[in-house]
């Protein structure tokens, strides 16, 4: 079920106008874990999506909110982010009853393995480390191994919608 959710989320996000966001930089889970604290402390909304929208080497923030995506530009640096609302209507998406209007977790989209596409890092939760006396974030990772054209993505979305509808009907 978690793999199905990750696949659905990747396909779901691929349909937004996130453009071809790539860079020469790769990020490890440990690097994202370190960045997560600084980035999440600078955001006032729940479960942001961090991605380098403007391709300047740092992560910008997207807020998925009731069918609208807000874009917050990072005017600081990679290590010290400062977010400014750049575009309140960056993109739109269709809401359906089975899709939450916000992301279920904070996420980072960056290349982990150097293959030129963005992979998904999910900030699942944080735990207090008694040895360092700091909170540490638990990061999950999913490789973007999909090399699909638009027609295939639409087909996958339609199949997932049908499966989710059937599950909703059977769950009653």
Secondary structure in CASP SS format (residue, H / E / C, confidence):
PFRMAT SS
TARGET T0000
AUTHOR 0000-0000-0000
METHOD secondary structure of the structure
MODEL  1
X C 1.00
X H 1.00
X H 1.00
X H 1.00
X H 1.00
X H 1.00
X H 1.00
X H 1.00
X H 1.00
X H 1.00
X H 1.00
X H 1.00
X H 1.00
X H 1.00
X C 1.00
X C 1.00
X C 1.00
X C 1.00
X C 1.00
X C 1.00
X C 1.00
X C 1.00
X C 1.00
X C 1.00
X C 1.00
X C 1.00
X C 1.00
X C 1.00
X H 1.00
X H 1.00
X H 1.00
X H 1.00
X H 1.00
X H 1.00
X H 1.00
X H 1.00
X H 1.00
X H 1.00
X H 1.00
X H 1.00
X H 1.00
X C 1.00
X C 1.00
X C 1.00
X C 1.00
X C 1.00
X C 1.00
X C 1.00
X E 1.00
X E 1.00
X E 1.00
X C 1.00
X C 1.00
X C 1.00
X C 1.00
X C 1.00
X C 1.00
X C 1.00
X C 1.00
X E 1.00
X E 1.00
X E 1.00
X E 1.00
X E 1.00
X E 1.00
X C 1.00
X C 1.00
X E 1.00
X E 1.00
X E 1.00
X E 1.00
X E 1.00
X E 1.00
X E 1.00
X C 1.00
X C 1.00
X C 1.00
X C 1.00
X C 1.00
X C 1.00
X C 1.00
X C 1.00
X E 1.00
X E 1.00
X E 1.00
X E 1.00
X E 1.00
X E 1.00
X E 1.00
X E 1.00
X E 1.00
X E 1.00
X C 1.00
X C 1.00
X C 1.00
X C 1.00
X C 1.00
X C 1.00
X C 1.00
X C 1.00
X C 1.00
X C 1.00
X C 1.00
X C 1.00
X C 1.00
X E 1.00
X E 1.00
X E 1.00
X E 1.00
X E 1.00
X C 1.00
X C 1.00
X C 1.00
X C 1.00
X C 1.00
X C 1.00
X C 1.00
X C 1.00
X E 1.00
X E 1.00
X E 1.00
X E 1.00
X E 1.00
X E 1.00
X E 1.00
X E 1.00
X E 1.00
X E 1.00
X E 1.00
X C 1.00
X C 1.00
X C 1.00
X C 1.00
X E 1.00
X E 1.00
X E 1.00
X E 1.00
X E 1.00
X E 1.00
X E 1.00
X E 1.00
X E 1.00
X C 1.00
X C 1.00
X C 1.00
X C 1.00
X C 1.00
X C 1.00
X C 1.00
X H 1.00
X H 1.00
X H 1.00
X H 1.00
X H 1.00
X H 1.00
X H 1.00
X H 1.00
X H 1.00
X H 1.00
X H 1.00
X H 1.00
X H 1.00
X H 1.00
X H 1.00
X H 1.00
X H 1.00
X H 1.00
X H 1.00
X H 1.00
X H 1.00
X C 1.00
X C 1.00
END
